[in-house]
């Protein structure tokens, strides 16, 4: 099996594979099965009424509710410091009246009135008016997102201009804002002929317009297809593989997405300037760029839970068309495109440059990628909140996030350091060509012999786990020693016992002694000349030696070299016990 089983479909050709799915996770969704005609490939699902979705018998209602309530977007906005005197939670899109592809709860500037919001939505493609995606409470800069304006060649909208001015005024520390169009400029100009286009700087108050140049979904689909073909080659030569990778242009597109995220992150963190991001409809390139910027800006989104929230917020909640882009539906093959794949790869490329900054490992990203295409969980079924609510997915499917959290031990990065300087603040990755790698862990993960049986991360995790267990045992032993010392049950003394090879004498209460004999089954021998210790006490026998030298009083061990010194007689008798002990 090669890279064709990536979990990416191309037109009518299904490339889904179960890949990372475990037997346990397969059993968690009744009705899920392998396609009988395609072996291990997952069938495309159809958009069906909620009543036709597979039921989940024997699942408690409370357990199901807890699964879906595991992530709380309102809590994430509260973490950002919202709502506040500058931003408010608006009910304008309740029942999806303004935009049917937006969530019901949206944050807008305090000065934005409902008429301004509704008027702006009518001037934006699919009614997707500017709304908040990320807020920096340190400098009040914000990332907002929308769709392209319906400006054509000369049209303008007073409410839309007021909306952007309200966003600008919500950042009191800046006197301008960026408007970032993620499309190539020629594409945006071409859309003007269809009555769409981009903002005219002359009509908007104090905006700086910026084109980024990320290609459309059709270019990305063809690019990934060529890249997969290069990865699928049987025994390719170095030149064949590198030429195939270069001709696909895949890494060039990854660089474009990453460059856009870096531009926005620097505008927020370094300049303190708010940014409005859009593409055509605001659910593909806009989602990519906003989420990459958040990963670079906020250490919270580099944690396991934070990354889940980021996908839930910028992709699922804001209406990325998973059913169309991932070919879950039997529909137009031209709608298929690896948009979410590119975001996950951008995150991986950043992880390669900052290995200590992420709480999760690459396996976590690959597992998410697999389940985006599997339809095994309900998170990625449907194109927006309205569709998911109509399908009743919360009542009839599992949530991927709770499953990943329960198995988080498999996805932890052993190199993660929360207090490391890499982990804090803005990440500044390099986008020089030599910094980009081919993600063989994803695109070649089914090739036999490609990876070692155990990765370096797995080795590190095993060593970390073993070290933690040893530290816990050490702490337990130290507590026992301290307890014994407080109870006065350890007596240190200097007594003499001629010709005795034994360093320790135990009382009748062996359970109180924290010594190797506790764990080795009591291998200490006694001699007739050995002095008996009082009941429940521990007695150390020495031959006029200083315990402070060569001993470790914390661990309870002494330097045995001073316990049974050789006498003159034993030195002359090579068969004596003392001579044999010393020789050993």
N, C-alpha and C positions, 0 to 999 in steps of 0.2 A: 504494500500500500504506500502511496506517495502523497504528495501535497494536494492531490485532487480531493482528498477526503478531509479537507480543512474545515468543512462546515460552511462553505460559501457556495451559493448556487449561481449558475450562469445561465440565464434564460430558462429554457425548458430542461436543461441538464441539472439534475440534483447533485450537489457535492456535499450534502450534509453527512456527518459521521458522528457516531456517539462518542468516539474518542475518549474523553476523560470521564465519562459517566460511569458511576459505580452501580453495582447490582442493587445496593440499598436505595439509591436515589431513583432507580427505575421502578422499584416496588412502591415508591411513595405516591405515585400518581396512577390510580386505577384507570385502566383503559389505554395506557401508553404502551406501545409495542413497536417492534421492528417492522419495517415494511417487508411483506412477504416476497416482493418482486425485486428488491434491491439489497437484500442481505442486511448489512449493518447500517444502511442509510436510513435516515429519519424521513418519513413522508411529509409532504407539505400538508398543512392543515387548511381547512376551509372555514370561512367566516359563517358561523351557524348561529341560530337562536340560542339563547341561554338555556332553554329547556332541553336542548339536544346535547349540551356539553356533558362529559362523563361526570357522574355523581361521585362523591367521596364518602363511601360508607364507613362506619366505625370511626369517624373523626369527630371529636367533640367540638361543639360550636365555639366554646371558649378558647380551645387550643387553636382553632382556625383563625379566630379574631386576633389572638396574640401574635400569630405568625405575620399577619399583614400589618399589624400595628408596631412591629419591631422597629421600623424606621419612621421617624416623625419629622416631616419637613418643617413644620412650624417651630419645632425645637431647634432646628439648624438655623432658621432665621433669627430666633431669639438669641442664639449664640453669637450671631453677628451684631446684636444690639438693636434688633427691629421688633416691633415698630418703635419709632422715636419721633422727635420733633420735626424731622426732615422727611421721613417716609412713613406711609400708612398702609394698612391692609385694606384693599378696596373690594367691596362686594359687587362691583359693577358687572362682573362676568358670571354671577350666580346663574345657574341653569344654562350656562354657555350661550347666553343671548348675544353677547358682543362678538366673541370669537369661539367657534365650536371646536377649535384645535388647541385652545389654551386651557389651563386648569381653572377651576372656579375661583380660587384664592390667589390674588396677585398683589404685589407691592408696587405702589406708584408714589410720586412726590406728593407731599402734603398739600401743595398748592394746586394740584391737578383736580379739577372738578369733574363730575360725571359727564357734563356736556363736552368738555374738552377731550376726555378719554374716548367717548363715542365718536366724536368728530374725527379724531386722529385715526381711529380704527377703520373708518370708512375710506380713509386716504391711504391705507396700508393693505398690501396683498393678503387675502384671506382674513382680514380683520385683525391681524396680529400687530397691535399697537405697541409702542415702547413700554417695557416693564422691567422691573429689577430682577437681576440674576445673582449678583454678588455685591456685598457692601463691606467696605473697610471702615471699621469704627475708629481706627487710629487717625485717619486723615479725611474721612467722609467721602472718599472717592468711590464710585459705584460702576459696576458693569451692568449695562442694560442691553436688552435684545429686542428685536422686532423683525418684521419682514420689510421688503423694499417698498418705497412709496410709489403711488400711482401717479407719478409726476408727468410722464410722457416727455414732451419737449419743453413745455412751458407751464404746465398746471402747478398750482400751489394750493395749500390748505392752511388757513389761519389757525385752526385748532391743532394741527400737527406741529406747526411752528411754536405755538404756545406750550405744547407738550415737551418739546425739546428744551425750551427755555426753562420750564419747571425743573427738568432734570439738571440743567446747569446750575440753577439757583439752589438746588439741594446739596451742592458742594460749596460751602461758603469760602473755602480756601483757594478756589480756582476761578478765573474769569473767562475761561473757555472750556470747551469739551471736544473730544474726538468723535467723529462719526466714521466707523470703519466698515467699508464694503468689502467683503471677503472675496468677491468675484474678480476675475480679470476685467480691466477697464473696457475692453472691446465688447465683452459679453454684456456688461451693464449698459453700454451705449446702444447695443442692439435691442435690448429690452424696451428702450424708449419708443421704438416703433410700434410696440404692442401696448403702449399706454402706461408702461411701468418705468423703471429707471432708477435714479438715485437723487439724493438731495442736492439742491442748488445752494451753494454757500452764500449767494447773494440774498436768498430769501430767509435764511435762518440766522439767529442771533449768536454771534461768537462761536461758530463751530469751525473745526479744522477737519477737512475731509481726507480720507486715506483709503486708497485701493490696496488690496493685499495680493490677489492673483491666484487663488485656489481654484483649480479646474472643477467643472461640473461633474455630476454623477456618472455621466456616460463615459467621460475620459477616465475616471477612476475605475469603473467596471472593466474597461478594456485593459487598463494598466495592470490591475491585479491578475487578470486572466493570463497575460503574458508572463508575469512574474511567476505564477504557479506552473506554467509550462516549463519555465527554466528550472524550477525546483523539481519537476517530475522526470527530468531526463535520466535515463538509465546510464550510469557510468559516464557522466559528461566530462569532457576535458575542462581544464581551468578556463581556457579562453571561451569555450562554449557557454559555460555557466555565467561568467562575468559579462559576456556580451549580451546574453539573454536578460540578465538583471538590469544592465544599463539600458537596453532597448525598451524595457517595460516602463522605465521612468518612475517606478514605484517609490524608491527612496527619495527622489526629487519631490514627489507630492507630499511625502511624510515631512520633509524639510519645510515645505511651504506652510503646512498646518502648524508646525512647531514655531516657525518664524512669526506667524500671526499671533500665537499665544504669548510669545515672548514680548512682542510689541505692546500688547494690552497689559500684560503683567507689569512691565516697566512703567507704563503710563500711570497705573494705579499706585504702585509702591514707591516709585522714585520721583515722579512728577506730581503726584497727587491730583491727577486729572481724571474726570469721569469719562467713560467710553460707551457709545452706543454701537452695537454690532448687528449687522444684518447681512443676508445673502439675497436669495430670491424670495423664498417663502419663509425663511428663518427657522428651519427645522433640520438642516443638514450641516452645512459649513458653519453656521452660527453656533450650533451645539458643539461641534468640534473645537472651535476656537475658544468659546467661553469656558468649557470644561478644562482644556489644556491650561488656560490662564489661571484658573482656580487651583489646579494642581501645583503650579509654580508659585502662586501667591501664599497659599494657606497650608500650614503643616497639618491641619486637621484632615484635609482631603488626601493626605498621604498616609493616613492610617487605614486600617481594614474597614472599620465602620464608616469613616468619613468618605472613602472612595465609593462605597455603596450609596451613600446619601447623594453624592455628586451625580452618579448615573441616574438615580431616581429623580433628582431635581432637574438637571439640564437636559436629560434625554427622554425619560418616561413622562414626567410631568408636563414638560413643555412641548410634547407632541411630536417626537421623532417618529417617522412612519416605519416602525419595525416590520409590520406585516408586508409592506410593499418593498422596502429596501432589502429585507432578508429573504424575500420570496416565500414567505409563509403561505401566501395565497396563490391560487392559480389565476394569475392576472397578467398584466403587461410586463414582459421581460425587460423592457427598457426602464422600468421603475426600480430594478434591482441595482444596488450599489453598495460597496463595502465601507460605508460611512463610519459605522461604529468600530469596524476593524481598524480603521486608521487612527481613531482616538486611542484604542487600547495599545496599538503599536507605538504611538507617541509617548504614552505613559511608560512603556517598556524601554524605549530609547532613553528617556530621562533617568529611569532606574539604573541603566547601565553606566551613566555618568555620575550618579549620586547613590551608590549602593547602601549607604547608611541612613538615607533620608526617608525610606519607605518601610512601613511596618509589614507590608505584605511582599510576597515573592512573585515570580513570573507564573508559577502554577496557578495562582489566584486569578491573574488576567486570562490565562488560557481556559480556565474553568468557566469564567463568565462568558468568554467568547463562544465556548461550546454550547452553553445553555441559552445564549441569545438565539441560536438557530435551532435548538432541539424542540421547542414548544413544550418541553416537559414541565416547565413552571409557567405560571400565568403572568409574570412581570412583563414579558416582552411580546405578549399577544395583543394585537390591536394597534391602532395608529395614534390614539390619543385617549385622554381620560374619559371622554364622553362614550367612546366605543367600549372601553373596558367596563364602565359602569353598566352599559346596556347588556353586555355579555354576562354580567354577574360573576366576574372572575374571582373576586374576593371570597365568594361563597362556594366556588366550585373548583378552585385550583390551589396549589401550594405557592408559597412565596420562596423565591430562590435565596433571598437575603438571610432568612432565619436558618436555612439549611447550611449556608456557607459559614454563618457565625457558630453554629453548633460544631462544625468541623474546622474551626479556625486554626487548630494546631497544625493542620496540613499546609496552611497558607502563610505562616509566620516567617518573616525574614530574620535569620539569626544575626545578621549584621546591623539590624536596626538599633539606633542609639537616639532615644528621645531627647537627651541633653546634648547631643553633638551639635556643633555649629552648623553642619550641613542641614540638620533637621529643622532649624529655626529660620523663619523669615523667607525671603524671596530666593528661589533657585534661579541660577543664571547658566543654563546649559549652553554649550557651544554647538553651533550648527555648521561648523566646518565640515566639508564632505567626508573627511577621514573619521569623523566621530559617529557616523551612521553605520549600523551593522544589519546584516540579514538575520531576521528572527527565525533561526532554524528550530528553536524550541516550539514554535507554532507551525511553521510551514513544512517542516520535515520531521515532525514528531512521530510519525508512523514508520519511518524508515528504519529497518533493522540495522543494528550496529551503529546507529548515529550517536547515541548517548551512552555514557557509562551506566552501569546498573544502579549506581547511587550517585547522585549529583553532589557537588561540593557543598551546596546548601544543606542537603540532607545530612552529610557528615557533620557539618557544623551544628546543626540542630540536635543531632544525637549526642555530640560532645557537650553541648550546652545543657541538655537534659540530665546527662550523667553528672556533670559538674554541680548542677543545682541539687541533685539528690545527695551528693557527697557533702555539700555545704549544709544541707539540712541535718544530715547525720552528725556532722561536727558540732553544729549548734546544739543539738539534743544532748550530745556527750558533755559539752561545756556546761549546760544547765544542770545536768546530773551531778557533775563535780562540784559546782557551786552550791548545790543543795546539800551535798554531803558535808562540805566544809562548814556550812552554816549550822548544820545539826551536830557538828563536833564529832562525827563518826570516823574521821580520818585522823590518825595519830602518827605523827612523824617522830621517829626516835632513832637514836644511835645505840644499838646493842651489838654484842659480839656473839658469834656462834662459830666455833672452830670447825673447819673442814666441811662446811655446808654449801652445796651448789645452789641453794634456793634463795632467791632474793625476796620473795613475798611469802608471807604467812597469812592465811585467811582465818577469820573467826567462823563461827557456826552459821552466821547470817550472811550467806554469799550474795543474796539478792541486792544488798546495798552497795556492793563494790562495783565501781565502773572501771573495770579492767578488761584486758583481752580475754581473761578466763570467763567473763560473762558470755562471750560470743563463741569461744573455742571449746566449750564444754568442760572447763575446769581441769587443765592439764598440769597444774602446779603439784609438785611432789613435796612431801614433808620429810624431815629427818628426825631421828630420835632426839637430837640435841636442840631442835628448834624450839624457841620460846613460844608459848601459846598467847595469842592476843585475847583481850577481853571479848566477851560475846558482842556480836554486832559491830565489831571494829576492824580496822585494817591496819596492819603493822608493817612497817618497812624495816628490813634488817640490813645493816651496813657494817662494814669493818673500818670504822674511824675514817670514813670518807666524807667529803663535803658535798652535800646534795645540790648546792648551787652550781657546782661544776659538772657539766655534762649531763644535766637532767632537765626534764621538762615537767615542771610541777603541774602545769595545766592539763597535760594529757595523762599524768599518773605514771609515767615511765621514767626510770633512772638509768644512768649509764652503768651497764652491767660490768664494765671493766673494773670498777672499784668495789664490787660486791663480794667477790671471793678471790682475793689475791693469793697467789701461790706461796705456800710456805717453803722453807728450805727443803723439808723432807719430800714434799710432793714434787718439787723441781727435780730432785734426784731420782724420783720413781716415775718412769714414763708411763706406767700402767695405772697410776692413781686417777681417781675421778676428777681431781682438780686439774691435773695436767691435761687430761682429755678435754675438759670443758674449756680450758684456756686455748688449747690448740684449735678447737672449733671456733 
